[in-house]
């Protein structure tokens, strides 16, 4: 398994996301000008990430609990099993609101996200849903829609669907940066998810016109695509992560560094851009020094987690073969 392309891509997605999370953490809530003045250009990281990675690991627990088929109920159970992390307040308001709704009020997990404020909390951790639906972006978006309902019932939910679909598309035969970006948009319903589609398309247009990271960053801040939004949410982070993935040509190192140095919700942007690039190019495309540092400092064995998710992918693929065989038999 360690020598397989599938394992390399799964591990790449996990490692690049966690490295991006750690790399962008010092720049969170800073503009790029504040980053340059206070930190300088970010080129390295320490630690093992923030709540983005913690919530992603809990999602992986839910995948295991569901034997490869996670549900909102299963993710809620995984949350309750990780109570200590929630009690210490390490998660953002929408996650904490949903946690207390299911724990103290008995709200059905599928409905727990009703009324929550917009954020990136579901999109930032959702890449495992793309992994277990490898090469099946439409199914990744459909399954994510249920799970993300635990946190959001607005366009933030659509952002999670877009990210999961993009990760899944990175595993399709002959996948390219453009096919990944196309899946991120095409799997969103034009009317029901029109808000998220609109921001993704606008931001990608700006990236294509800009041609390079520095120009895009400057123009994005100047144009302020989301005027009046004090705290970045999925309308910003998902489109920007996709744009940086495009500008980096899917190369993990460039995607992570540009995300960290973009500012705003830098840890989330770098993590999501990294997860896409890591899924497309694989762990072998990451700098060896970064991989070794994360192995030494990470809170979860990413190699073991990748191996577990590969087994889930293979089991689900076998299930699809059985379904196809059953249909063929009925068709006669």
Secondary structure as the mmCIF struct_conf table of DSSP 4:
data_model
#
loop_
_struct_conf.conf_type_id
_struct_conf.id
_struct_conf.beg_label_comp_id
_struct_conf.beg_label_asym_id
_struct_conf.beg_label_seq_id
_struct_conf.end_label_comp_id
_struct_conf.end_label_asym_id
_struct_conf.end_label_seq_id
TURN_TY1_P TURN_TY1_P1 UNK A 2 UNK A 3
BEND BEND1 UNK A 4 UNK A 4
HELX_RH_AL_P HELX_RH_AL_P1 UNK A 5 UNK A 25
TURN_TY1_P TURN_TY1_P2 UNK A 26 UNK A 29
STRN STRN1 UNK A 30 UNK A 30
HELX_RH_AL_P HELX_RH_AL_P2 UNK A 32 UNK A 38
TURN_TY1_P TURN_TY1_P3 UNK A 39 UNK A 39
BEND BEND2 UNK A 41 UNK A 41
BEND BEND3 UNK A 47 UNK A 48
HELX_RH_AL_P HELX_RH_AL_P3 UNK A 51 UNK A 65
TURN_TY1_P TURN_TY1_P4 UNK A 66 UNK A 68
HELX_RH_AL_P HELX_RH_AL_P4 UNK A 72 UNK A 81
TURN_TY1_P TURN_TY1_P5 UNK A 82 UNK A 82
HELX_RH_AL_P HELX_RH_AL_P5 UNK A 83 UNK A 87
TURN_TY1_P TURN_TY1_P6 UNK A 88 UNK A 89
BEND BEND4 UNK A 91 UNK A 91
HELX_RH_AL_P HELX_RH_AL_P6 UNK A 93 UNK A 104
BEND BEND5 UNK A 105 UNK A 105
HELX_RH_3T_P HELX_RH_3T_P1 UNK A 109 UNK A 111
TURN_TY1_P TURN_TY1_P7 UNK A 112 UNK A 115
HELX_LH_PP_P HELX_LH_PP_P1 UNK A 116 UNK A 118
BEND BEND6 UNK A 120 UNK A 120
TURN_TY1_P TURN_TY1_P8 UNK A 121 UNK A 122
HELX_RH_3T_P HELX_RH_3T_P2 UNK A 123 UNK A 125
TURN_TY1_P TURN_TY1_P9 UNK A 126 UNK A 126
HELX_RH_AL_P HELX_RH_AL_P7 UNK A 127 UNK A 132
TURN_TY1_P TURN_TY1_P10 UNK A 133 UNK A 135
HELX_RH_AL_P HELX_RH_AL_P8 UNK A 137 UNK A 148
TURN_TY1_P TURN_TY1_P11 UNK A 149 UNK A 151
BEND BEND7 UNK A 153 UNK A 154
HELX_RH_AL_P HELX_RH_AL_P9 UNK A 155 UNK A 169
TURN_TY1_P TURN_TY1_P12 UNK A 170 UNK A 171
BEND BEND8 UNK A 172 UNK A 172
TURN_TY1_P TURN_TY1_P13 UNK A 173 UNK A 174
HELX_RH_AL_P HELX_RH_AL_P10 UNK A 177 UNK A 186
TURN_TY1_P TURN_TY1_P14 UNK A 187 UNK A 187
BEND BEND9 UNK A 188 UNK A 188
TURN_TY1_P TURN_TY1_P15 UNK A 190 UNK A 193
HELX_RH_AL_P HELX_RH_AL_P11 UNK A 194 UNK A 210
BEND BEND10 UNK A 212 UNK A 212
HELX_RH_AL_P HELX_RH_AL_P12 UNK A 213 UNK A 223
TURN_TY1_P TURN_TY1_P16 UNK A 224 UNK A 228
BEND BEND11 UNK A 230 UNK A 231
HELX_RH_AL_P HELX_RH_AL_P13 UNK A 234 UNK A 247
TURN_TY1_P TURN_TY1_P17 UNK A 248 UNK A 250
HELX_RH_AL_P HELX_RH_AL_P14 UNK A 252 UNK A 262
STRN STRN2 UNK A 264 UNK A 264
BEND BEND12 UNK A 265 UNK A 265
HELX_RH_AL_P HELX_RH_AL_P15 UNK A 266 UNK A 281
HELX_RH_3T_P HELX_RH_3T_P3 UNK A 283 UNK A 285
BEND BEND13 UNK A 286 UNK A 286
HELX_RH_AL_P HELX_RH_AL_P16 UNK A 288 UNK A 297
BEND BEND14 UNK A 299 UNK A 300
HELX_RH_AL_P HELX_RH_AL_P17 UNK A 302 UNK A 331
#
